[in-house]
Amino acid sequence: MAIHHVTIAELKGILPGGGVLIDVREPEEYSAGHISGSTNIPLSTLADNVERFKDEFDVYLVCNSGRKSLSACEFLHDRDVNNVVNVASGVLGWVAAGGVLTSGDQP
């Protein structure tokens, strides 16, 4: 099964409807600035958190540029989690599109 991707413009339309956004960067990266409402589950902990991604709805994965989140999607697909979607261009794309970031540990 192919990995699905969304653009930042598509993500901006999804999030107000309650879309689940997971930031797969490390905690210090997340704390420095993340998309409001995202939850931090670092790529380094995915093996211990596979069950958290199993949902009937799509789960959107984001990182800084889209590469780590793509790796996370591939990792999860290999474990039969097929509802994950990569956010192309990541947090950098979010900022480039005029999105603001939230700092700290809270979503």
Secondary structure, 3 states (H helix, E strand, C coil): CCCEEECHHHHHHHHHHCCEEEECCCHHHHHHCECCCCEECCHHHHHHHHHHHCCCCCEEEECCCCHHHHHHHHHHHCCCCCCEEEECCHHHHHHHCCCCCECCCCC
